[in-house]
């Protein structure tokens, strides 16, 4: 049993001598243990203070990573920083990490480099932390970690872990094509980057002046000097951008300015067409059987100064005219209804950029003009009144060949008359127009 408690089996005299040596090292071991406990407490306290300040005051907009201030989004920093940093002068420092163990005084780290079929010792160091920072040249390496307890007795070493240090290449951007996306004209949203030292795994994104980020849906490294990017229209935002690239080694480059904008700041549409009216409810429905009034026309002026990738917004002025004729057994009612509506307009484009849906809502005023009864031998005195109205509608617009377009839609209009119940009409329409 005594042999099992010793590092090496031997005679009793040597065992007693070993015990004397351990007792003589007691104060030194206590000092080391105290130093280790204090250092770990200070490390814990500093980390806790850092996280507390981060939670209360937040992090600065540019965090120091890789030894320099970068303005790249945090998601890219975390993805591409790896276990290394870049110091001033382009000096790389790699970090080897392992799981921290309990009751460990220090760790001994061995690093070997592959030389053909053999492995040569490259680094052998001690550290009290659960990581080691080294500066290694490109090559294939392996390392293992052996922990030592507070009596400086070695524990079993971990298995060898193999890794590779790749040469980091500095990407260089020289130009890009096209110079801008025009959201009101283009149908394809792709950019070709030209330069050098582009490798697989490179990260590319557009960074706006406001800090907003646009990531491509597809990044294709076609050659070492060319990258093809494909973007989704739904992600595009108007503005000026810098093209940023980060290779898997963390080296970066940027080039600008790339613009996402509209070729025309304002769209003006003028159209005209046919518009009948169909009585939906009201006093006419209660008194007469006639529901359809087929004679009518409209004109429309649309001004759209607000353009965004998610849609256009503006206003629309719509004059219209309809003729009413209600025939009964002994008389006929005739009148005209000229008037106009002022709408707020929202336009949603389909992906082909030649078809759109228009949604409108607004109000206006109409005139019941020359309302009179026609009898076999006489006519009543005409009556003319003004009536306000509110309405909403939807229409489909198709640019067959720009700037010419056709449109068709359906509006709902409610009229505020003195008669009860007040009338409402469905007003289908179809027409054609021109965009300026």
C-alpha positions as CSV (number, residue, x, y, z in Angstrom):
1,X,0.0,0.0,0.0
2,X,2.9,2.4,0.8
3,X,4.2,1.8,-2.7
4,X,0.9,2.9,-4.2
5,X,1.1,6.3,-2.5
6,X,4.5,7.1,-3.8
7,X,5.6,8.4,-7.2
8,X,8.2,5.7,-7.4
9,X,8.5,2.5,-5.3
10,X,11.7,2.2,-3.3
11,X,13.2,1.6,0.2
12,X,11.8,3.2,3.4
13,X,14.9,5.5,3.8
14,X,14.3,7.2,0.5
15,X,10.6,7.5,1.3
16,X,11.4,9.4,4.5
17,X,13.9,11.6,2.7
18,X,11.2,12.5,0.1
19,X,8.8,13.5,2.9
20,X,11.5,15.8,4.5
21,X,11.9,17.5,1.1
22,X,8.1,18.1,0.7
23,X,7.9,19.6,4.2
24,X,10.8,21.9,3.4
25,X,8.9,23.1,0.3
26,X,5.7,23.8,2.3
27,X,6.0,27.6,2.6
28,X,6.9,27.9,-1.1
29,X,3.9,25.8,-2.2
30,X,1.6,27.8,0.1
31,X,2.9,31.0,-1.5
32,X,2.3,29.7,-5.0
33,X,-1.1,28.5,-4.1
34,X,-2.0,31.9,-2.6
35,X,-0.7,33.6,-5.7
36,X,-2.8,31.4,-7.9
37,X,-5.9,32.0,-5.9
38,X,-5.4,35.8,-5.9
39,X,-4.7,35.9,-9.6
40,X,-7.8,33.9,-10.4
41,X,-9.9,36.1,-8.2
42,X,-8.6,39.3,-9.9
43,X,-9.3,37.7,-13.3
44,X,-12.9,36.9,-12.3
45,X,-13.4,40.3,-10.8
46,X,-12.1,42.1,-14.0
47,X,-14.3,40.0,-16.2
48,X,-17.4,40.7,-14.0
49,X,-16.6,44.4,-14.1
50,X,-16.3,44.3,-17.9
51,X,-19.6,42.5,-18.4
52,X,-21.3,44.9,-15.9
53,X,-20.1,48.0,-17.8
54,X,-21.0,46.4,-21.1
55,X,-24.6,45.8,-19.9
56,X,-25.0,49.3,-18.4
57,X,-23.2,51.5,-20.9
58,X,-23.1,49.3,-24.1
59,X,-20.1,48.7,-26.3
60,X,-18.6,51.3,-28.6
61,X,-19.5,51.3,-32.3
62,X,-16.0,50.2,-33.3
63,X,-14.6,47.3,-31.2
64,X,-10.9,46.7,-31.2
65,X,-10.3,43.3,-32.8
66,X,-7.4,41.9,-34.7
67,X,-5.3,44.8,-33.2
68,X,-7.0,47.6,-35.1
69,X,-10.3,49.5,-35.1
70,X,-12.8,48.0,-37.6
71,X,-16.2,49.2,-38.6
72,X,-17.5,45.7,-39.6
73,X,-20.7,44.4,-38.1
74,X,-20.3,42.2,-35.1
75,X,-21.6,39.1,-36.8
76,X,-18.7,39.3,-39.3
77,X,-16.2,39.9,-36.6
78,X,-17.3,36.9,-34.7
79,X,-17.3,34.7,-37.8
80,X,-14.0,35.7,-39.3
81,X,-11.8,36.7,-36.4
82,X,-10.9,33.0,-35.6
83,X,-8.6,32.2,-32.7
84,X,-6.0,34.8,-33.6
85,X,-5.4,38.5,-33.8
86,X,-3.4,40.8,-36.0
87,X,-1.1,43.2,-34.3
88,X,0.5,46.3,-35.8
89,X,2.7,45.6,-38.7
90,X,0.6,42.6,-39.8
91,X,2.0,40.2,-37.1
92,X,-0.3,37.3,-36.5
93,X,-0.8,35.9,-33.0
94,X,-2.7,32.6,-32.8
95,X,-4.5,31.4,-29.7
96,X,-4.8,27.7,-28.6
97,X,-7.6,27.1,-26.1
98,X,-8.7,24.2,-24.0
99,X,-11.2,23.4,-21.3
100,X,-10.2,24.6,-17.9
101,X,-9.8,22.0,-15.2
102,X,-10.1,22.2,-11.4
103,X,-7.2,22.2,-9.0
104,X,-4.6,22.8,-11.6
105,X,-1.5,24.9,-10.8
106,X,-0.4,25.3,-14.4
107,X,-0.5,23.6,-17.9
108,X,2.3,22.5,-20.0
109,X,1.7,22.9,-23.7
110,X,3.7,21.1,-26.3
111,X,3.5,22.1,-30.0
112,X,5.1,20.0,-32.7
113,X,5.4,20.9,-36.4
114,X,5.1,18.3,-39.2
115,X,8.3,17.8,-41.2
116,X,7.6,15.2,-43.8
117,X,6.5,12.1,-42.0
118,X,8.1,13.2,-38.7
119,X,7.0,15.7,-36.1
120,X,9.5,18.2,-34.6
121,X,9.1,19.9,-31.3
122,X,8.4,23.6,-32.0
123,X,7.1,25.0,-28.7
124,X,7.0,23.9,-25.1
125,X,5.7,26.4,-22.6
126,X,3.9,26.6,-19.2
127,X,0.8,28.8,-18.6
128,X,-1.6,29.2,-15.7
129,X,-4.4,30.1,-18.1
130,X,-6.5,27.9,-20.2
131,X,-5.1,29.2,-23.4
132,X,-1.7,30.0,-25.0
133,X,-0.8,32.7,-27.5
134,X,1.8,31.8,-30.0
135,X,3.0,33.1,-33.4
136,X,3.3,30.3,-35.9
137,X,4.4,30.3,-39.5
138,X,2.2,28.5,-42.1
139,X,2.4,24.7,-41.7
140,X,0.7,21.7,-40.1
141,X,1.0,21.4,-36.3
142,X,-0.3,19.4,-33.4
143,X,-0.4,20.2,-29.7
144,X,-1.3,18.6,-26.5
145,X,-1.8,19.9,-23.0
146,X,-0.7,18.3,-19.7
147,X,-2.0,19.8,-16.4
148,X,0.0,19.9,-13.2
149,X,-1.6,20.0,-9.7
150,X,-0.6,22.3,-6.8
151,X,2.2,19.8,-5.9
152,X,3.5,20.1,-9.4
153,X,2.6,16.5,-10.2
154,X,1.7,15.9,-13.8
155,X,-1.7,14.5,-14.8
156,X,-2.3,12.5,-18.0
157,X,-1.8,14.6,-21.1
158,X,-4.7,15.2,-23.5
159,X,-4.6,13.6,-26.9
160,X,-2.7,15.4,-29.7
161,X,-4.8,17.9,-31.6
162,X,-3.8,18.6,-35.2
163,X,-4.4,22.0,-36.9
164,X,-3.1,23.9,-39.9
165,X,-1.9,27.5,-40.1
166,X,-2.7,28.9,-43.6
167,X,-0.9,31.8,-45.2
168,X,-3.1,34.9,-45.0
169,X,-3.6,36.8,-48.2
170,X,-4.5,40.5,-48.4
171,X,-7.5,40.9,-50.6
172,X,-7.4,43.9,-53.0
173,X,-10.4,45.5,-54.7
174,X,-9.7,47.4,-57.8
175,X,-13.1,48.0,-59.4
176,X,-16.7,46.8,-59.5
177,X,-19.5,46.7,-62.1
178,X,-22.2,48.1,-62.3
179,X,-21.6,51.4,-60.4
180,X,-25.2,51.5,-59.1
181,X,-28.6,49.7,-58.8
182,X,-31.5,51.7,-60.2
183,X,-34.5,50.3,-58.5
184,X,-37.0,51.7,-61.0
185,X,-35.2,50.2,-64.1
186,X,-33.0,47.2,-63.3
187,X,-34.3,43.7,-63.1
188,X,-31.1,41.9,-62.0
189,X,-29.4,42.8,-58.8
190,X,-25.8,41.5,-59.1
191,X,-22.3,43.0,-58.8
192,X,-19.0,41.8,-60.2
193,X,-15.9,42.6,-58.1
194,X,-12.5,42.7,-59.6
195,X,-9.1,42.6,-57.8
196,X,-6.8,40.0,-56.4
197,X,-6.3,37.4,-53.7
198,X,-10.0,36.4,-53.5
199,X,-10.4,33.0,-51.8
200,X,-13.2,30.6,-51.0
201,X,-14.9,31.6,-47.7
202,X,-14.4,35.3,-48.3
203,X,-17.1,37.6,-46.8
204,X,-18.5,40.4,-48.8
205,X,-21.2,43.0,-47.8
206,X,-22.3,46.5,-48.5
207,X,-21.9,49.0,-45.6
208,X,-23.9,52.2,-45.7
209,X,-23.0,55.6,-44.4
210,X,-25.6,55.1,-41.6
211,X,-24.0,51.8,-40.5
212,X,-26.7,49.7,-42.2
213,X,-25.6,46.4,-43.8
214,X,-26.7,44.6,-46.9
215,X,-25.5,41.0,-47.4
216,X,-25.6,39.3,-50.7
217,X,-27.7,36.1,-51.1
218,X,-24.9,34.5,-53.1
219,X,-21.1,35.0,-53.2
220,X,-19.4,33.1,-56.1
221,X,-15.6,33.3,-56.2
222,X,-15.3,32.7,-60.0
223,X,-11.5,33.3,-60.1
224,X,-8.8,34.6,-57.8
225,X,-9.4,38.0,-59.3
226,X,-13.2,38.0,-59.6
227,X,-16.3,37.6,-57.4
228,X,-19.9,37.6,-58.5
229,X,-22.5,38.8,-56.0
230,X,-26.3,38.3,-56.2
231,X,-28.6,40.3,-54.0
232,X,-32.3,40.0,-53.1
233,X,-34.4,43.0,-54.1
234,X,-36.3,42.8,-50.8
235,X,-33.0,43.5,-48.9
236,X,-32.0,46.6,-50.9
237,X,-32.2,50.1,-49.3
238,X,-31.5,53.3,-51.1
239,X,-28.2,55.0,-50.1
240,X,-24.5,55.2,-50.7
241,X,-22.4,52.1,-49.8
242,X,-18.8,50.9,-49.4
243,X,-18.1,47.4,-50.6
244,X,-16.3,45.5,-47.8
245,X,-14.4,42.2,-48.2
246,X,-12.9,40.0,-45.4
247,X,-11.0,36.9,-46.3
248,X,-10.9,33.9,-44.0
249,X,-7.6,35.1,-42.5
250,X,-9.2,38.3,-41.3
251,X,-7.5,40.7,-43.7
252,X,-9.8,43.3,-45.3
253,X,-10.2,45.8,-48.0
254,X,-12.9,48.1,-49.2
255,X,-13.9,50.2,-52.2
256,X,-16.7,52.7,-52.9
257,X,-18.9,54.4,-53.6
258,X,-21.7,52.0,-54.8
259,X,-25.2,53.6,-55.0
260,X,-28.7,52.2,-54.7
261,X,-31.1,54.7,-56.0
262,X,-33.8,55.6,-58.4
263,X,-33.2,56.9,-61.9
264,X,-36.2,59.2,-61.7
265,X,-37.0,61.0,-58.4
266,X,-40.7,61.4,-59.3
267,X,-43.1,59.4,-61.5
268,X,-46.0,61.2,-63.2
269,X,-48.7,59.1,-64.8
270,X,-51.6,60.3,-67.0
271,X,-54.3,58.0,-68.0
272,X,-57.9,57.9,-69.2
273,X,-60.5,55.3,-70.0
274,X,-64.0,53.9,-69.6
275,X,-65.8,53.8,-66.3
276,X,-69.5,52.5,-65.8
277,X,-71.2,52.6,-62.4
278,X,-73.1,49.8,-60.6
279,X,-75.4,50.7,-57.8
280,X,-74.5,48.8,-54.7
281,X,-77.0,50.1,-52.1
282,X,-79.1,53.2,-51.4
283,X,-82.4,54.9,-52.2
284,X,-82.1,54.2,-56.0
285,X,-82.0,50.5,-55.3
286,X,-85.2,50.8,-53.2
287,X,-87.1,52.8,-55.8
288,X,-85.9,51.4,-59.1
289,X,-84.8,48.2,-60.7
290,X,-82.0,49.7,-62.7
291,X,-78.6,48.9,-61.3
292,X,-76.1,49.4,-64.1
293,X,-75.3,52.8,-65.6
294,X,-72.9,52.0,-68.5
295,X,-72.1,55.5,-69.8
296,X,-69.0,57.0,-68.1
297,X,-65.4,58.0,-68.5
298,X,-62.5,59.0,-66.2
299,X,-59.1,60.7,-66.3
300,X,-56.3,60.3,-63.8
301,X,-53.2,62.2,-62.9
302,X,-50.8,60.3,-60.5
303,X,-47.8,62.0,-58.9
304,X,-45.4,59.6,-57.0
305,X,-42.5,61.4,-55.2
306,X,-41.9,58.8,-52.5
307,X,-40.0,55.7,-53.7
308,X,-38.7,52.8,-51.6
309,X,-37.8,49.2,-52.4
310,X,-41.0,48.1,-50.5
311,X,-43.2,50.3,-52.7
312,X,-44.1,53.8,-54.0
313,X,-46.3,56.4,-52.5
314,X,-48.0,59.5,-53.7
315,X,-51.3,61.1,-54.6
316,X,-53.8,60.8,-57.4
317,X,-56.3,63.2,-58.8
318,X,-59.2,61.6,-60.7
319,X,-61.9,63.5,-62.5
320,X,-64.8,61.5,-63.9
321,X,-68.2,61.8,-65.6
322,X,-71.2,59.5,-65.7
323,X,-74.6,59.7,-67.4
324,X,-77.7,58.3,-65.6
325,X,-81.0,57.2,-67.3
326,X,-83.7,55.5,-65.3
327,X,-86.7,54.5,-67.4
328,X,-90.0,53.8,-65.8
329,X,-93.5,53.1,-67.2
330,X,-94.7,56.7,-67.3
331,X,-91.5,58.8,-67.0
332,X,-87.7,58.8,-67.3
333,X,-85.2,60.2,-64.9
334,X,-82.1,61.7,-66.5
335,X,-79.0,63.4,-64.9
336,X,-75.2,63.6,-65.2
337,X,-72.6,63.2,-62.4
338,X,-69.3,65.0,-63.0
339,X,-66.9,65.2,-60.2
340,X,-63.5,64.2,-58.9
341,X,-61.6,62.3,-56.2
342,X,-58.3,63.0,-54.5
343,X,-56.6,59.8,-53.4
344,X,-53.6,58.8,-51.4
345,X,-51.8,56.1,-53.6
346,X,-49.6,53.2,-52.8
347,X,-48.0,51.2,-55.6
348,X,-46.6,47.7,-55.1
349,X,-44.3,46.4,-57.9
350,X,-44.1,42.8,-59.0
351,X,-40.6,41.3,-59.4
352,X,-40.6,41.8,-63.2
353,X,-40.9,45.6,-62.6
354,X,-43.4,46.0,-65.4
355,X,-46.5,45.1,-63.4
356,X,-47.9,46.7,-60.3
357,X,-50.8,46.8,-58.0
358,X,-52.2,50.3,-57.0
359,X,-54.1,50.8,-53.8
360,X,-55.9,54.1,-53.2
361,X,-58.1,55.8,-50.6
362,X,-59.5,59.3,-50.4
363,X,-62.4,61.6,-50.9
364,X,-63.9,64.1,-53.3
365,X,-67.0,66.0,-54.4
366,X,-69.5,65.3,-57.2
367,X,-72.3,67.3,-58.8
368,X,-75.7,65.8,-59.6
369,X,-76.2,67.9,-62.7
370,X,-79.5,68.6,-64.4
371,X,-81.5,66.1,-62.5
372,X,-85.0,66.1,-64.0
373,X,-88.0,64.0,-64.9
374,X,-89.1,63.5,-68.5
375,X,-92.8,62.8,-69.1
376,X,-94.5,62.1,-72.5
377,X,-95.4,65.7,-73.0
378,X,-93.3,67.7,-70.6
379,X,-90.2,67.8,-68.4
380,X,-89.6,68.9,-64.8
381,X,-87.4,71.8,-63.8
382,X,-83.8,70.5,-63.5
383,X,-82.1,70.3,-60.1
384,X,-78.3,70.6,-59.5
385,X,-76.7,69.7,-56.1
386,X,-73.2,69.0,-54.8
387,X,-72.6,65.8,-52.9
388,X,-69.4,64.8,-51.1
389,X,-68.0,61.3,-51.4
390,X,-65.4,58.9,-50.0
391,X,-63.9,55.9,-51.7
392,X,-61.2,53.3,-52.0
393,X,-60.0,51.0,-54.8
394,X,-57.4,48.7,-56.2
395,X,-56.1,48.4,-59.8
396,X,-53.7,46.5,-61.9
397,X,-51.1,48.3,-64.0
398,X,-49.1,46.8,-66.8
399,X,-46.3,48.6,-68.6
400,X,-46.6,46.8,-72.0
401,X,-43.8,48.9,-73.4
402,X,-42.5,51.8,-71.3
403,X,-43.7,54.4,-70.9
404,X,-47.0,53.2,-72.3
405,X,-49.2,51.2,-69.9
406,X,-52.7,49.8,-69.6
407,X,-54.7,49.5,-66.4
408,X,-57.9,48.0,-65.0
409,X,-59.5,48.1,-61.5
410,X,-62.4,48.5,-59.3
411,X,-63.3,51.4,-57.0
412,X,-65.9,51.7,-54.2
413,X,-67.6,55.1,-53.7
414,X,-70.0,56.2,-51.0
415,X,-72.0,59.4,-51.5
416,X,-73.3,61.6,-48.7
417,X,-76.7,62.7,-49.9
418,X,-79.8,64.0,-48.1
419,X,-81.7,60.9,-49.3
420,X,-81.8,57.9,-47.0
421,X,-80.4,55.4,-47.3
422,X,-77.3,57.1,-48.8
423,X,-76.1,55.5,-52.1
424,X,-72.9,53.7,-52.9
425,X,-71.5,52.5,-56.2
426,X,-69.0,50.0,-57.5
427,X,-67.1,51.7,-60.3
428,X,-65.0,49.3,-62.5
429,X,-62.7,50.9,-65.0
430,X,-60.2,50.1,-67.8
431,X,-57.9,52.4,-69.6
432,X,-54.5,53.3,-70.9
433,X,-51.9,55.9,-70.0
434,X,-48.4,57.3,-70.3
435,X,-45.6,57.7,-67.7
436,X,-43.5,60.9,-67.7
